[in-house]
Amino acid sequence: MIKVGVFYPQSEKFDWDYYLNRHTPLIQKLLAPALKKVDIEKGIAGGAPGTAATYQTVCNLHFDSVEVFQTAFAPHASAIMGDIPNYTDAQPIVQIGEVKM
Amino acid sequence: MIKVGVFYPQSEKFDWDYYLNRHTPLIQKLLAPALKKVDIEKGIAGGAPGTAATYQTVCNLHFDSVEVFQTAFAPHASAIMGDIPNYTDAQPIVQIGEVKM
């Protein structure tokens, strides 16, 4: 099992309504049935007292393998990436992680 | 529900055996029963082809609330933080996130 992690650094704009109600359903539709699960969290505080979270939003997309993700994502990459400016001006960091636990 | 995310940037040293078999059981013991779940992933690739993951390791600790986490963590902060140099020289980024999905 792998996760595709998408980390959005703090920025001026993040439209949670659009993100949860339009962008997320879009990726769920386009990446089905390869996409097993979506986790989304809103950064509310940093580790040190009084600090902000480094990432305003963290999203994790769960797939069975890197190959399954790539095969599902490739035909829809433009539609998915092109939708990002509709809800944020942040440039997300993306990485793939192997689930260990 | 909240997650405490611990993101370890790439560094020289990360002892996976120690981390999974000694550090993680230590925090599970010290933070029980407040700690509901631990997710751990190993960064294997960045978002762009041929790039490395920004974070070599990502850990998420799940708690019912920020208050529950802080109450459980405070008495054991030194023991937990003091164990980090035993498995890595990375300086982890820590943040608290509210689970939205």
Backbone of each chain as ProteinMPNN parsed JSONL, in Angstrom:
{"seq_chain_A": "MIKVGVFYPQSEKFDWDYYLNRHTPLIQKLLAPALKKVDIEKGIAGGAPGTAATYQTVCNLHFDSVEVFQTAFAPHASAIMGDIPNYTDAQPIVQIGEVKM", "coords_chain_A": {"N_chain_A": [[0.856, -1.202, 0.0], [0.504, 2.227, -0.8], [0.888, 5.783, -0.19], [-0.042, 8.823, -1.662], [1.107, 11.791, -0.851], [0.037, 15.104, -0.364], [1.089, 18.206, 0.278], [0.19, 21.304, 1.304], [1.693, 24.332, 1.508], [1.43, 27.192, 3.741], [-0.511, 29.902, 2.492], [-1.982, 32.694, 0.713], [-4.569, 32.083, -0.222], [-7.056, 29.622, 0.273], [-9.645, 27.753, -0.538], [-11.793, 26.163, 1.223], [-14.389, 25.143, 0.933], [-14.677, 24.756, -1.846], [-12.572, 22.97, -2.203], [-13.236, 20.67, -0.612], [-15.79, 20.024, -1.539], [-15.846, 20.114, -4.308], [-13.272, 19.766, -5.647], [-12.192, 17.449, -4.349], [-14.292, 15.462, -4.664], [-14.072, 15.367, -7.463], [-11.493, 14.23, -7.93], [-11.909, 11.797, -6.701], [-13.79, 10.674, -8.375], [-12.445, 10.633, -10.88], [-10.215, 9.031, -10.347], [-11.189, 6.629, -9.486], [-11.511, 3.057, -9.854], [-9.124, 2.857, -8.524], [-8.201, 4.524, -6.491], [-8.158, 4.139, -3.124], [-8.722, 5.38, -0.704], [-9.159, 8.532, 0.89], [-7.516, 10.878, 2.854], [-7.862, 13.857, 4.631], [-6.53, 16.692, 6.151], [-6.644, 19.657, 8.147], [-4.267, 22.013, 8.833], [-3.656, 23.196, 12.043], [-1.96, 24.12, 14.03], [1.498, 24.68, 14.841], [4.371, 22.712, 15.908], [5.747, 23.944, 18.004], [4.793, 26.016, 20.769], [2.378, 28.529, 20.024], [3.022, 28.757, 17.335], [2.355, 28.638, 13.775], [0.915, 26.059, 11.708], [3.05, 24.358, 9.447], [2.046, 23.405, 7.06], [-0.961, 24.258, 5.582], [-2.862, 22.534, 4.719], [-3.089, 19.02, 4.455], [-3.146, 16.284, 2.389], [-3.812, 12.868, 1.797], [-3.65, 10.297, -0.496], [-4.648, 7.057, -1.003], [-3.358, 4.139, -2.472], [-3.011, 0.869, -4.027], [-0.463, 0.381, -5.095], [2.514, 1.951, -6.491], [2.509, 1.728, -9.252], [-0.203, 1.263, -9.84], [-1.268, 3.699, -9.006], [0.053, 5.496, -10.823], [-0.895, 4.62, -13.312], [-3.609, 5.147, -13.044], [-3.601, 7.884, -12.638], [-2.262, 9.205, -14.777], [-3.886, 9.626, -17.232], [-5.565, 11.624, -16.337], [-4.146, 13.682, -15.301], [-3.816, 16.38, -16.188], [-6.398, 17.471, -15.882], [-6.761, 17.235, -13.126], [-4.509, 18.574, -11.942], [-4.877, 21.021, -13.146], [-7.1, 21.972, -11.868], [-6.333, 22.883, -9.426], [-5.61, 25.718, -9.104], [-8.162, 26.757, -8.815], [-8.869, 26.613, -6.16], [-6.704, 27.226, -4.546], [-3.698, 29.229, -4.127], [-1.409, 28.115, -3.387], [1.63, 26.212, -3.802], [1.71, 22.97, -3.94], [3.657, 20.488, -2.193], [4.5, 17.316, -3.284], [4.63, 13.872, -2.542], [5.517, 10.374, -2.651], [4.771, 7.717, -0.538], [5.651, 4.707, 1.125], [3.546, 2.616, 2.897], [4.244, 1.751, 6.158], [3.167, 1.191, 8.541]], "CA_chain_A": [[0.0, 0.0, 0.0], [1.254, 3.499, -0.822], [0.112, 7.027, -0.084], [0.443, 10.02, -2.334], [0.903, 12.898, 0.084], [0.018, 16.437, -0.99], [1.261, 19.135, 1.394], [0.005, 22.688, 0.844], [2.254, 25.327, 2.44], [0.569, 28.349, 4.013], [-0.581, 30.861, 1.386], [-3.084, 33.661, 0.849], [-5.897, 31.576, -0.584], [-7.416, 28.21, 0.276], [-11.102, 27.712, -0.498], [-12.133, 24.837, 1.759], [-15.653, 24.672, 0.372], [-14.388, 24.218, -3.185], [-11.664, 21.823, -2.066], [-13.926, 19.486, -0.083], [-17.05, 19.708, -2.219], [-15.714, 20.014, -5.759], [-12.009, 19.147, -6.069], [-12.054, 16.086, -3.824], [-15.174, 14.549, -5.425], [-13.548, 15.222, -8.826], [-10.408, 13.233, -7.973], [-12.48, 10.487, -6.35], [-14.46, 10.163, -9.578], [-11.479, 10.367, -11.958], [-9.228, 8.003, -9.974], [-11.863, 5.373, -9.113], [-11.547, 2.475, -8.506], [-7.76, 2.673, -8.003], [-8.07, 5.306, -5.255], [-8.818, 3.368, -2.07], [-9.103, 6.162, 0.483], [-8.63, 9.902, 0.927], [-7.441, 11.528, 4.169], [-7.598, 15.297, 4.51], [-6.479, 17.395, 7.424], [-6.409, 21.112, 8.137], [-3.227, 22.364, 9.798], [-4.175, 24.19, 12.997], [-0.901, 24.652, 14.898], [2.819, 24.094, 14.689], [4.806, 21.918, 17.046], [6.135, 24.831, 19.103], [3.658, 26.834, 21.213], [2.172, 29.812, 19.365], [3.43, 28.772, 15.931], [1.373, 28.149, 12.808], [1.258, 24.822, 11.006], [3.831, 24.546, 8.221], [1.135, 23.125, 5.94], [-2.365, 24.591, 5.891], [-3.67, 21.368, 4.357], [-2.36, 17.816, 4.07], [-4.046, 15.285, 1.806], [-3.171, 11.6, 1.461], [-4.431, 9.446, -1.385], [-4.16, 5.682, -0.801], [-3.439, 3.217, -3.616], [-2.364, -0.417, -3.767], [0.952, 0.414, -5.487], [2.927, 3.104, -7.304], [2.088, 1.473, -10.631], [-1.655, 1.47, -9.899], [-1.463, 5.157, -8.955], [0.506, 6.14, -12.057], [-1.81, 4.234, -14.396], [-4.89, 5.838, -12.838], [-3.415, 9.338, -12.632], [-1.723, 9.757, -16.032], [-4.854, 10.178, -18.192], [-6.343, 12.717, -15.739], [-3.21, 14.605, -14.647], [-4.097, 17.774, -16.554], [-7.668, 17.899, -15.278], [-6.591, 17.336, -11.666], [-3.569, 19.649, -11.63], [-5.455, 22.272, -13.631], [-8.164, 22.421, -10.967], [-5.746, 23.413, -8.179], [-5.751, 27.182, -8.961], [-9.533, 27.132, -8.47], [-9.09, 26.703, -4.715], [-5.554, 27.738, -3.786], [-2.517, 29.763, -4.816], [-0.238, 27.41, -2.839], [2.298, 25.234, -4.666], [1.855, 21.824, -3.041], [4.716, 19.487, -2.239], [3.908, 15.992, -3.478], [5.574, 12.759, -2.449], [4.936, 9.042, -2.546], [5.29, 7.017, 0.625], [5.267, 3.304, 1.328], [2.952, 2.478, 4.224], [4.994, 0.811, 6.996], [2.373, 0.907, 9.746]], "C_chain_A": [[0.888, 1.246, 0.0], [0.289, 4.665, -0.597], [0.764, 8.067, -0.977], [0.086, 11.185, -1.412], [0.988, 14.219, -0.649], [-0.017, 17.448, 0.146], [1.187, 20.561, 0.859], [0.593, 23.656, 1.863], [1.249, 26.47, 2.656], [0.623, 29.311, 2.823], [-1.78, 31.764, 1.621], [-4.452, 33.0, 0.748], [-6.015, 30.065, -0.413], [-8.923, 28.119, 0.504], [-11.536, 26.312, -0.075], [-13.421, 24.29, 1.172], [-15.413, 24.051, -1.009], [-13.566, 22.938, -3.067], [-12.398, 20.552, -1.635], [-15.119, 19.071, -0.937], [-16.972, 19.634, -3.74], [-14.42, 19.307, -6.177], [-11.904, 17.689, -5.614], [-13.018, 15.106, -4.505], [-14.687, 14.331, -6.864], [-12.46, 14.152, -8.867], [-10.937, 11.847, -7.598], [-13.137, 9.847, -7.573], [-13.424, 9.75, -10.636], [-10.542, 9.203, -11.632], [-9.871, 6.697, -9.499], [-11.62, 4.335, -10.204], [-10.158, 2.307, -7.878], [-7.566, 3.36, -6.64], [-8.879, 4.629, -4.15], [-9.395, 4.237, -0.964], [-8.468, 7.537, 0.37], [-8.653, 10.391, 2.371], [-7.142, 13.004, 3.933], [-7.547, 15.894, 5.902], [-6.128, 18.862, 7.224], [-5.391, 21.428, 9.221], [-3.717, 23.448, 10.741], [-3.108, 24.76, 13.926], [0.42, 23.972, 14.572], [3.2, 23.323, 15.931], [5.179, 22.777, 18.246], [4.953, 25.727, 19.478], [3.579, 28.163, 20.453], [2.593, 29.878, 17.913], [2.311, 28.227, 15.042], [1.851, 26.831, 12.229], [2.067, 25.158, 9.754], [2.93, 24.382, 7.001], [-0.298, 23.42, 6.356], [-3.275, 23.398, 5.641], [-2.738, 20.222, 3.999], [-3.403, 16.812, 3.57], [-3.244, 14.027, 1.517], [-4.129, 10.742, 0.656], [-3.83, 8.045, -1.334], [-4.406, 4.826, -2.048], [-2.724, 1.915, -3.249], [-0.868, -0.388, -4.083], [1.235, 1.671, -6.301], [2.412, 2.936, -8.733], [0.584, 1.724, -10.801], [-1.969, 2.971, -9.869], [-1.121, 5.801, -10.288], [-0.436, 5.853, -13.225], [-3.143, 4.979, -14.283], [-4.749, 7.344, -13.049], [-3.089, 9.909, -14.01], [-2.794, 10.348, -16.958], [-5.62, 11.39, -17.661], [-5.455, 13.779, -15.096], [-3.553, 16.064, -14.94], [-5.363, 18.284, -15.892], [-7.506, 18.125, -13.777], [-5.673, 18.507, -11.313], [-4.143, 21.008, -12.039], [-6.553, 22.826, -12.746], [-7.606, 23.098, -9.71], [-5.883, 24.935, -8.052], [-7.177, 27.634, -8.636], [-9.76, 27.213, -6.965], [-7.884, 27.207, -3.93], [-4.483, 28.319, -4.696], [-1.248, 29.09, -4.266], [0.33, 26.443, -3.883], [2.546, 23.995, -3.813], [3.121, 21.001, -3.282], [4.032, 18.129, -2.349], [4.986, 14.946, -3.246], [4.816, 11.452, -2.314], [5.597, 8.325, -1.38], [4.782, 5.585, 0.673], [4.744, 3.164, 2.748], [3.691, 1.392, 4.997], [4.151, 0.379, 8.191], [1.11, 1.748, 9.694]], "O_chain_A": [[1.892, 1.307, 0.71], [-0.924, 4.555, -0.781], [1.99, 8.169, -1.032], [-1.085, 11.513, -1.224], [1.892, 14.437, -1.456], [-1.0, 17.548, 0.881], [2.022, 20.974, 0.055], [0.059, 23.794, 2.963], [0.34, 26.677, 1.851], [1.68, 29.506, 2.223], [-2.502, 31.614, 2.607], [-5.367, 33.303, 1.513], [-5.169, 29.315, -0.9], [-9.411, 28.377, 1.604], [-11.633, 25.399, -0.895], [-13.53, 23.086, 0.938], [-15.892, 22.954, -1.297], [-13.834, 21.949, -3.75], [-12.204, 19.488, -2.221], [-15.42, 17.882, -1.042], [-17.9, 19.157, -4.392], [-14.456, 18.363, -6.966], [-11.566, 16.807, -6.404], [-12.596, 14.016, -4.89], [-14.864, 13.249, -7.423], [-12.485, 13.271, -9.726], [-10.462, 10.838, -8.121], [-13.049, 8.636, -7.777], [-13.51, 8.666, -11.212], [-10.123, 8.472, -12.529], [-9.161, 5.756, -9.145], [-11.532, 4.699, -11.377], [-10.027, 1.687, -6.823], [-6.869, 2.851, -5.763], [-10.105, 4.551, -4.217], [-10.411, 3.899, -0.357], [-7.375, 7.686, -0.177], [-9.687, 10.328, 3.035], [-6.275, 13.352, 3.132], [-8.418, 15.632, 6.732], [-5.43, 19.247, 6.286], [-5.622, 21.144, 10.396], [-4.148, 24.51, 10.291], [-3.337, 25.793, 14.554], [0.454, 22.839, 14.092], [2.442, 23.282, 16.9], [4.95, 22.377, 19.388], [4.196, 26.15, 18.605], [4.591, 28.838, 20.264], [2.532, 30.948, 17.306], [1.449, 27.469, 15.486], [3.043, 26.523, 12.254], [1.783, 26.149, 9.08], [3.042, 25.13, 6.03], [-0.786, 22.897, 7.357], [-4.326, 23.264, 6.267], [-1.725, 20.418, 3.327], [-4.399, 16.535, 4.239], [-2.112, 14.111, 1.04], [-5.263, 10.493, 1.065], [-2.639, 7.867, -1.593], [-5.508, 4.796, -2.597], [-1.943, 1.861, -2.299], [-0.085, -1.06, -3.413], [0.318, 2.363, -6.742], [1.936, 3.892, -9.346], [0.157, 2.325, -11.787], [-2.826, 3.449, -10.612], [-1.917, 6.568, -10.829], [-0.734, 6.739, -14.026], [-3.728, 5.388, -15.286], [-5.654, 7.997, -13.568], [-3.582, 10.977, -14.373], [-2.627, 11.473, -17.429], [-6.253, 12.109, -18.434], [-5.956, 14.677, -14.419], [-3.576, 16.891, -14.028], [-5.395, 19.409, -15.393], [-8.044, 19.083, -13.223], [-6.023, 19.339, -10.475], [-3.924, 22.014, -11.364], [-6.907, 24.0, -12.847], [-8.333, 23.806, -9.012], [-6.245, 25.411, -6.976], [-7.379, 28.775, -8.222], [-10.74, 27.816, -6.525], [-8.023, 27.579, -2.765], [-4.371, 27.957, -5.867], [-0.137, 29.462, -4.645], [-0.397, 25.927, -4.732], [3.5, 23.969, -3.037], [3.583, 20.845, -4.412], [3.101, 17.83, -1.601], [6.121, 15.106, -3.696], [3.65, 11.418, -1.923], [6.821, 8.324, -1.247], [3.642, 5.294, 0.311], [5.422, 3.55, 3.7], [3.76, 0.246, 4.552], [4.393, -0.673, 8.782], [0.283, 1.678, 10.603]]}, "seq_chain_B": "MIKVGVFYPQSEKFDWDYYLNRHTPLIQKLLAPALKKVDIEKGIAGGAPGTAATYQTVCNLHFDSVEVFQTAFAPHASAIMGDIPNYTDAQPIVQIGEVKM", "coords_chain_B": {"N_chain_B": [[-11.361, 14.74, 16.01], [-7.822, 14.678, 15.891], [-4.586, 14.923, 14.269], [-1.205, 14.455, 15.034], [1.332, 15.378, 13.178], [4.493, 14.254, 12.104], [7.192, 15.113, 10.384], [9.989, 14.014, 8.794], [12.712, 15.438, 7.372], [14.906, 14.603, 4.605], [18.017, 13.123, 5.526], [21.294, 12.231, 6.804], [21.179, 10.0, 8.509], [18.892, 7.445, 9.361], [17.537, 5.155, 11.304], [15.725, 2.576, 10.671], [15.053, 0.143, 11.911], [15.418, 0.639, 14.676], [13.608, 2.74, 14.936], [11.06, 1.634, 14.263], [10.899, -0.576, 15.971], [11.704, 0.138, 18.519], [11.491, 2.983, 19.178], [8.826, 3.633, 18.317], [7.168, 1.68, 19.717], [7.795, 2.659, 22.272], [6.607, 5.267, 22.341], [3.982, 4.484, 21.983], [3.499, 3.12, 24.326], [3.979, 5.108, 26.302], [2.11, 7.083, 25.671], [-0.34, 5.879, 25.796], [-3.652, 5.643, 27.191], [-4.387, 7.569, 25.394], [-3.386, 7.908, 22.813], [-4.636, 7.002, 19.801], [-4.026, 5.809, 17.347], [-1.366, 5.001, 15.128], [0.225, 6.065, 12.235], [2.661, 5.274, 9.869], [4.875, 6.162, 7.332], [7.236, 5.545, 4.693], [9.106, 7.676, 2.791], [9.343, 7.391, -0.664], [9.572, 8.49, -3.194], [9.602, 11.613, -4.989], [7.18, 14.061, -6.19], [7.697, 14.829, -8.822], [9.06, 13.17, -11.717], [11.884, 11.081, -11.086], [12.74, 12.438, -8.828], [13.614, 12.772, -5.311], [11.782, 11.911, -2.317], [10.56, 14.562, -0.318], [10.343, 14.246, 2.409], [11.821, 11.77, 4.333], [10.557, 10.147, 6.098], [7.27, 9.945, 7.37], [5.177, 10.436, 10.043], [2.098, 9.938, 11.693], [0.213, 10.693, 14.472], [-2.687, 9.825, 16.11], [-5.228, 11.45, 17.929], [-7.995, 12.175, 20.177], [-8.414, 14.902, 20.645], [-6.783, 18.164, 20.719], [-6.285, 18.906, 23.346], [-6.336, 16.471, 24.716], [-4.119, 15.247, 23.559], [-2.054, 17.053, 24.397], [-2.153, 16.799, 27.181], [-1.476, 14.127, 27.514], [1.053, 14.07, 26.375], [2.752, 15.958, 27.637], [3.938, 15.072, 30.234], [5.774, 13.231, 29.291], [7.349, 14.335, 27.387], [10.143, 14.907, 27.395], [11.345, 12.361, 27.493], [10.428, 11.257, 25.087], [11.226, 13.116, 23.047], [13.915, 13.114, 23.575], [14.699, 10.651, 22.718], [14.87, 10.721, 19.993], [17.451, 11.365, 18.739], [18.592, 8.844, 18.855], [17.827, 7.418, 16.632], [17.804, 9.084, 14.401], [19.369, 11.869, 12.664], [17.897, 13.861, 11.683], [15.922, 16.856, 11.794], [12.829, 16.926, 12.791], [9.821, 18.298, 11.349], [6.981, 19.381, 13.001], [3.473, 19.267, 13.249], [0.061, 20.1, 14.074], [-2.971, 18.771, 13.034], [-6.389, 19.113, 12.095], [-8.678, 16.581, 11.578], [-10.406, 16.356, 8.605], [-11.487, 14.664, 6.852]], "CA_chain_B": [[-10.122, 13.942, 15.896], [-6.667, 15.417, 15.386], [-3.366, 14.16, 14.03], [0.074, 15.127, 15.207], [2.17, 14.945, 12.064], [5.933, 14.415, 12.329], [7.783, 14.985, 9.048], [11.456, 13.975, 8.897], [13.386, 15.731, 6.099], [16.025, 13.726, 4.249], [19.23, 13.366, 6.309], [22.281, 11.149, 6.711], [20.894, 8.822, 9.328], [17.556, 7.079, 9.841], [17.611, 3.742, 11.673], [14.345, 2.084, 10.632], [14.854, -0.918, 12.892], [15.223, 1.282, 15.978], [12.406, 3.568, 14.888], [9.84, 0.813, 14.284], [10.879, -1.599, 17.019], [11.958, 0.667, 19.858], [10.89, 4.306, 19.411], [7.358, 3.608, 18.174], [6.568, 1.033, 20.902], [7.962, 3.545, 23.439], [5.564, 6.298, 22.373], [2.679, 3.833, 22.171], [3.368, 2.809, 25.756], [3.917, 6.32, 27.12], [0.941, 7.919, 25.356], [-1.583, 5.119, 25.98], [-4.559, 5.223, 26.121], [-4.816, 8.732, 24.604], [-2.978, 7.695, 21.42], [-5.593, 6.068, 19.209], [-3.548, 5.134, 16.141], [-0.11, 5.515, 14.582], [0.502, 5.781, 10.822], [4.05, 5.571, 9.518], [5.216, 5.857, 5.943], [8.601, 5.791, 4.243], [9.096, 8.408, 1.526], [10.093, 6.637, -1.673], [9.767, 9.289, -4.413], [8.958, 12.922, -5.028], [6.083, 14.156, -7.142], [8.228, 14.903, -10.194], [9.831, 11.968, -12.057], [13.309, 11.074, -10.77], [13.086, 13.213, -7.635], [13.477, 12.079, -4.028], [10.753, 12.415, -1.415], [10.988, 15.654, 0.562], [10.445, 13.67, 3.757], [12.181, 10.353, 4.313], [9.602, 9.456, 6.96], [6.143, 10.734, 7.863], [4.44, 9.731, 11.096], [0.915, 10.63, 12.189], [-0.313, 10.173, 15.738], [-4.092, 10.235, 16.176], [-5.806, 11.673, 19.266], [-9.359, 12.718, 20.114], [-8.403, 16.372, 20.628], [-5.498, 18.79, 21.045], [-6.141, 18.886, 24.799], [-5.997, 15.093, 25.093], [-2.714, 15.064, 23.161], [-1.139, 17.835, 25.243], [-2.156, 16.22, 28.53], [-0.754, 12.851, 27.471], [2.428, 14.257, 25.923], [3.562, 16.821, 28.503], [4.801, 14.405, 31.221], [6.73, 12.34, 28.632], [7.983, 15.065, 26.285], [11.608, 14.767, 27.424], [11.699, 10.979, 27.141], [10.136, 11.029, 23.665], [12.092, 13.953, 22.216], [15.295, 12.713, 23.845], [14.991, 9.388, 22.04], [15.003, 10.956, 18.544], [18.834, 11.2, 18.239], [18.966, 7.43, 18.796], [17.546, 6.821, 15.317], [18.009, 9.983, 13.259], [19.95, 13.207, 12.842], [16.979, 14.826, 11.068], [15.147, 17.725, 12.687], [11.483, 16.814, 12.235], [8.786, 19.325, 11.393], [5.813, 18.848, 13.699], [2.297, 20.138, 13.211], [-1.194, 19.495, 14.489], [-4.006, 18.94, 12.012], [-7.747, 18.671, 12.388], [-9.097, 15.644, 10.529], [-11.601, 16.835, 7.909], [-12.008, 13.565, 6.027]], "C_chain_B": [[-9.004, 14.81, 15.331], [-5.516, 14.439, 15.105], [-2.19, 15.045, 14.401], [0.984, 14.545, 14.132], [3.631, 15.236, 12.355], [6.616, 14.092, 11.001], [9.299, 15.076, 9.167], [12.073, 14.272, 7.538], [14.511, 14.722, 5.853], [17.256, 14.111, 5.075], [20.146, 12.159, 6.167], [21.8, 9.851, 7.343], [19.407, 8.641, 9.607], [17.555, 5.574, 10.048], [16.182, 3.183, 11.774], [14.078, 0.994, 11.665], [14.59, -0.321, 14.278], [13.891, 2.029, 16.009], [11.14, 2.723, 15.028], [9.757, -0.1, 15.496], [11.183, -1.101, 18.423], [11.271, 2.019, 20.085], [9.358, 4.255, 19.359], [6.69, 2.861, 19.326], [6.694, 1.899, 22.164], [6.851, 4.59, 23.481], [4.178, 5.671, 22.551], [2.436, 3.529, 23.644], [3.16, 4.084, 26.583], [2.632, 7.12, 26.891], [-0.393, 7.165, 25.436], [-2.305, 5.649, 27.206], [-4.995, 6.375, 25.218], [-4.526, 8.542, 23.114], [-3.839, 6.603, 20.792], [-4.991, 5.231, 18.096], [-2.254, 5.795, 15.702], [-0.021, 5.096, 13.116], [1.951, 6.149, 10.557], [4.254, 5.243, 8.044], [6.653, 6.268, 5.643], [8.541, 6.471, 2.884], [9.948, 7.688, 0.493], [10.313, 7.414, -2.971], [9.081, 10.633, -4.267], [7.86, 12.928, -6.071], [6.556, 14.199, -8.592], [9.093, 13.675, -10.471], [11.318, 12.116, -11.697], [13.716, 11.88, -9.559], [12.891, 12.374, -6.371], [12.312, 12.678, -3.253], [11.338, 13.541, -0.564], [11.225, 15.125, 1.971], [10.754, 12.179, 3.663], [11.183, 9.516, 5.117], [8.504, 10.435, 7.362], [5.402, 9.872, 8.872], [3.239, 10.569, 11.49], [0.388, 9.916, 13.419], [-1.734, 10.718, 15.912], [-4.584, 10.326, 17.629], [-7.217, 12.246, 19.109], [-9.378, 14.236, 20.013], [-7.004, 16.879, 20.96], [-5.24, 18.695, 22.552], [-5.727, 17.486, 25.284], [-4.536, 14.797, 24.746], [-1.775, 15.778, 24.135], [-1.032, 17.249, 26.65], [-1.35, 14.919, 28.567], [0.737, 13.062, 27.214], [3.318, 14.957, 26.963], [4.467, 16.054, 29.484], [5.897, 13.535, 30.599], [7.51, 13.02, 27.509], [9.493, 14.834, 26.248], [12.033, 13.365, 27.002], [11.514, 10.734, 25.647], [11.091, 11.823, 22.78], [13.558, 13.523, 22.373], [15.69, 11.424, 23.155], [15.259, 9.585, 20.535], [16.45, 10.8, 18.044], [19.31, 9.746, 18.195], [18.683, 6.788, 17.442], [17.738, 7.762, 14.144], [18.714, 11.272, 13.662], [19.058, 14.261, 12.191], [16.269, 15.644, 12.151], [13.714, 17.706, 12.178], [10.65, 18.091, 12.356], [7.57, 18.68, 12.047], [4.644, 19.808, 13.494], [1.068, 19.351, 13.632], [-2.244, 19.805, 13.434], [-5.339, 18.408, 12.498], [-8.212, 17.775, 11.239], [-10.418, 16.13, 9.925], [-12.268, 15.696, 7.136], [-11.094, 12.361, 6.173]], "O_chain_B": [[-9.221, 15.586, 14.401], [-5.474, 13.318, 15.612], [-2.185, 16.242, 14.115], [1.353, 13.372, 14.177], [3.975, 16.331, 12.8], [6.616, 12.946, 10.552], [9.831, 16.101, 9.592], [11.975, 13.445, 6.631], [14.998, 14.076, 6.781], [17.507, 15.296, 5.298], [19.809, 11.186, 5.491], [21.984, 8.762, 6.798], [18.736, 9.577, 10.041], [17.57, 4.807, 9.085], [15.524, 3.298, 12.808], [12.987, 0.934, 12.233], [13.655, -0.726, 14.967], [13.146, 1.956, 16.986], [10.252, 3.052, 15.815], [8.666, -0.37, 15.997], [10.956, -1.81, 19.404], [10.55, 2.189, 21.069], [8.682, 4.771, 20.25], [5.713, 3.37, 19.877], [5.812, 1.879, 23.023], [6.222, 4.788, 24.52], [3.305, 6.256, 23.192], [1.319, 3.66, 24.145], [2.286, 4.139, 27.448], [2.126, 7.759, 27.812], [-1.449, 7.74, 25.176], [-1.658, 6.064, 28.168], [-5.87, 6.198, 24.37], [-5.31, 8.958, 22.261], [-3.783, 5.441, 21.192], [-5.38, 4.079, 17.904], [-2.067, 6.998, 15.879], [-0.171, 3.919, 12.79], [2.415, 7.211, 10.972], [3.855, 4.179, 7.571], [7.202, 7.192, 6.241], [7.993, 5.916, 1.932], [11.122, 7.406, 0.729], [11.164, 7.029, -3.773], [8.111, 10.778, -3.524], [7.632, 11.93, -6.755], [5.894, 13.669, -9.484], [9.782, 13.187, -9.576], [11.93, 13.148, -11.971], [14.908, 12.005, -9.274], [12.124, 11.411, -6.351], [11.907, 13.813, -3.502], [12.492, 13.466, -0.141], [12.186, 15.508, 2.639], [10.041, 11.424, 3.002], [10.991, 8.331, 4.847], [8.77, 11.601, 7.656], [5.046, 8.728, 8.591], [3.35, 11.789, 11.611], [0.149, 8.708, 13.411], [-1.95, 11.929, 15.866], [-4.384, 9.416, 18.433], [-7.582, 12.739, 18.042], [-10.259, 14.802, 19.367], [-6.15, 16.123, 21.424], [-4.115, 18.436, 22.981], [-4.871, 17.351, 26.159], [-3.81, 14.182, 25.528], [-0.821, 15.184, 24.636], [0.05, 17.211, 27.235], [-0.635, 14.648, 29.532], [1.58, 12.343, 27.752], [4.481, 14.596, 27.144], [5.658, 16.356, 29.563], [6.841, 13.143, 31.285], [8.243, 12.364, 26.768], [10.057, 14.593, 25.181], [12.983, 13.208, 26.234], [12.344, 10.081, 25.014], [11.698, 11.266, 21.865], [14.333, 13.567, 21.418], [16.877, 11.129, 23.017], [15.817, 8.699, 19.887], [16.662, 10.159, 17.015], [20.325, 9.449, 17.565], [19.233, 5.731, 17.131], [17.829, 7.309, 13.003], [18.667, 11.705, 14.813], [19.424, 15.435, 12.151], [16.052, 15.174, 13.268], [13.405, 18.407, 11.214], [10.761, 18.847, 13.321], [7.178, 17.569, 11.69], [4.817, 21.025, 13.561], [1.031, 18.123, 13.562], [-2.39, 20.946, 12.997], [-5.415, 17.403, 13.205], [-8.147, 18.163, 10.073], [-11.414, 16.294, 10.63], [-13.454, 15.757, 6.811], [-11.342, 11.32, 5.565]]}, "name": "protein", "num_of_chains": 2, "seq": "MIKVGVFYPQSEKFDWDYYLNRHTPLIQKLLAPALKKVDIEKGIAGGAPGTAATYQTVCNLHFDSVEVFQTAFAPHASAIMGDIPNYTDAQPIVQIGEVKMMIKVGVFYPQSEKFDWDYYLNRHTPLIQKLLAPALKKVDIEKGIAGGAPGTAATYQTVCNLHFDSVEVFQTAFAPHASAIMGDIPNYTDAQPIVQIGEVKM"}
